[in-house]
Amino acid sequence: MHSSDSGRSEAADAAPVCPRCAHDGVRAVAHSPVPGVWQVLQCARCLYMWRTTEPARRTRRADYPAQFRLTEHDIATAAEVPAVPALRTR
């Protein structure tokens, strides 16, 4: 089932794969208050998060924009994100 069919992504019907990096290590981090309506999923490799009711371009690897896709190599060689500096004291 595709998200365009019912508002639910294929992640709701099959083992999810990360739309951004194609990793299969995806876990549910939140569930809708009404059981079965939606989940928030997170990739263990690239940390991408999405709600299962988002459009296919956000929930399905085949529809995720190519310019934003990552490979395992991209992630391994990415520049480190700088730490947020400590707050200044008065």
Buried (B, 14 or more C-beta within 10 A) or exposed (E): EBBEEEBBBBBBEEEBBBBBBBBEEBEEEEEEEEEEBBBBBBBEBBEBBBBBBBEBEBBBBEBBEEEEBBEEEEBEEEEEEEEEEEEEEE
